[in-house]
Each structure stands twice: as C-alpha cells, then as structure tokens.
Amino acid sequence: MSLHAFFEGEFVPQEEAKIGILTHAFNYGTAVMDGYRGFWNSGRDEMFLFRLRNHFDRFLANCKILRIQVAPTTDDLIGIAVELARRCAVKQDLLFRPLAYKASQSLGVRLHDLADALLISTTDMGPYLPETGVRCRTATWRRIPDISVPARAKITGLYVNNALARAEAAQDGYDEAVMLSENGHVSEAGPANVFIVRKHRVITPPVYDDILEGITRDTVISLARDELELEVVERPIDRSELYVADEAFLCGTANHMTPILEVDRRVVGEGEEGLLTAKLRGLYQEVARCARPDYEHWCTPVLGRP
Ligand SMILES: Cc1ncc(COP(=O)(O)O)c(C=O)c1O
C-alpha cells in the first residue's frame, strides 16, 4: 500500500513527511485537526470522500479560532484531498487527517508571530470502537468548557482531556468514556458524539454543552428526521438519563455508529443494539458508501468515473 501525505505544499510518500522537534504545535498542541473518511465502493469501483465539503468548512472555521491561515477556500482543500486520495491508489477504506498547525521551530507559548502549515496524512485505520457495542464509564474528568478551550475547535492540545478520560475508562475495564460538562450534563465520548433514544424520540446534547459539532451527528440527525420520520431533540441530557434510555449510541467519523450496551454497570435498554440504532446504522453505512442516490451530494468521487 502506498500511503501518501500532503506536506509542505507537496504530495509525498507518507514516511517522508517529518517535522522538527521544536515545531510549535508539537510542543504546545497548537494545531487544529479534522478527520474524514474515504469509503471504497466496490460495485462502482470508486472511492467516495464522505461529506468532504462539510469537514473542510468546519476545519477552516476552526482555524479561525486558533488564528491559523492555511488555505484560502474549502474548494482548494477539496482539490488537494481528491488528489491525495487518488495518489494513494488503494481499493479499501481510508481515514484522512488534515492538520493545520503552528509550524515555526520556536519555543514560547503564543498564537501570534508563528508560521502556519497544512498537513493531510492518511491511515487505513478501521472502526475505532467494537462495532458490536461498547460498555462505557462516566469519566471523573469533566469536559473542558468553551470558556477555557473550545471543544468545537478540535484543537489537538485539547485532546489530552479526552485521553485522560479514555485511559481511566480503559484501566477500569470499560471500552469508552462518557464525559460530563462542568454543569453535569452529558457532553460527549472520547472520540464521538452521544445519542439516546427515549420513547421513540432521538435525543442528543446541544452544541452549547461543550461538544464537537460532529458531522456524523449531523448525518444521524438528518437520517432520523428525513428517512425514519423520528422526532430529534437537541437538549441537555442528564447522566442518569443514560441509565434509563431505551437505546444509546455513539457516532463519529472514526467509529461510525456504535451501540452503547452499558453505562456505569447499568444495562442500557435490552443490553444489545436497539432497533432504531440498527436502522440508523444501516442507513448511515449505505449513505457513506454512496449507495443511496438521494445523498450522493455528500460523496465526492476520487477517480471521477461516470
Ligand atoms: C471529541 C469528538 N467528538 C465527536 C466527534 C465526531 O465528529 P465527526 O462526526 O465530525 O467525526 C469526534 C471526531 O472527530 C471527536 O473527536
């Protein structure tokens, strides 16, 4: 497999993309990241990049928060992403990681007077969590609030918060952590947004509960409303609502959709993937692989075959 990266303005074999040890972002976490997937569709002999425009719109908006300037427009980034996927030339799913970072070889905590750079790396990483479902633990680490470091900005340094929570969960024998906001509401999991189902209503934390404004979250909301005609509510969720939910699941680019089977040793619903979760997961898989014509506008072809 020939994985490539976009690095210092060029497409290079990934092993050749290297940064210096004094790189500002490496020392202080001053970078904005994103992640999008390329799904291989064998029937059409094509790779589709899922919701690429949305990912790059978010990425550029987040760059603004960290005062990073890497590319003038989303369209420039889309052009780079398509070419990068084409150069990888593989017939399998890929995960791409754009990173806009403070690139100066310079110590000193700040955002100003530093050079910015763009990197897009590639991995063949599969689903991040077991697809059959996960057992979660409420983290003792609170989600970092927007007034300290904005979670919506997907800043690399902020992920220490997620790492602390996930390490705690793993060490206690759980698959994943659910973090609470400072005011005690369910915020999100380590790498994913949280949904519950109660009495046929699909509920997810609002954007003001210190979450990343997930693109998979947005996809799930659209599919639940438009395809399953379900009521979707964005409102604060109490920790104990996780325990009494009929169904619960996590969603994100890295894990796709993952049923939550248990939280803090309380079985959620029947302790297996719920009916609505399964329906949504099936729809998501079809849409992401460009197998549903109504959603083709979300899928950017890499090879451009008719
Ligand atoms: C903390 C966090 N929440 C949620 C998500 C899901 O976001 P998306 O669906 O855009 O991948 C991610 C993944 O990037 C994440 O890191």
The ligand as an SDF file (V2000), in Angstrom:
LIG
                    3D

 16 16  0  0  0  0  0  0  0  0999 V2000
  -14.3980   14.6710   20.6700 C   0  0  0  0  0  0  0  0  0  0  0  0
  -15.1020   14.2720   19.4250 C   0  0  0  0  0  0  0  0  0  0  0  0
  -16.4490   14.3140   19.4050 N   0  0  0  0  0  0  0  0  0  0  0  0
  -17.1360   13.9710   18.3000 C   0  0  0  0  0  0  0  0  0  0  0  0
  -16.5050   13.5360   17.1600 C   0  0  0  0  0  0  0  0  0  0  0  0
  -17.2980   13.1900   15.9540 C   0  0  0  0  0  0  0  0  0  0  0  0
  -17.1820   14.1610   14.9520 O   0  0  0  0  0  0  0  0  0  0  0  0
  -17.3170   13.7950   13.4320 P   0  0  0  0  0  0  0  0  0  0  0  0
  -18.6080   13.0780   13.2780 O   0  0  0  0  0  0  0  0  0  0  0  0
  -17.3080   15.0950   12.7240 O   0  0  0  0  0  0  0  0  0  0  0  0
  -16.1750   12.9270   13.0950 O   0  0  0  0  0  0  0  0  0  0  0  0
  -15.1130   13.4600   17.1390 C   0  0  0  0  0  0  0  0  0  0  0  0
  -14.4110   13.0040   15.9450 C   0  0  0  0  0  0  0  0  0  0  0  0
  -13.6950   13.6460   15.3000 O   0  0  0  0  0  0  0  0  0  0  0  0
  -14.3940   13.8590   18.2910 C   0  0  0  0  0  0  0  0  0  0  0  0
  -13.0590   13.8360   18.3090 O   0  0  0  0  0  0  0  0  0  0  0  0
  1  2  1  0
  2  3  1  0
  2 15  2  0
  3  4  2  0
  4  5  1  0
  5  6  1  0
  5 12  2  0
  6  7  1  0
  7  8  1  0
  8  9  2  0
  8 10  1  0
  8 11  1  0
 12 13  1  0
 12 15  1  0
 13 14  2  0
 15 16  1  0
M  END
$$$$
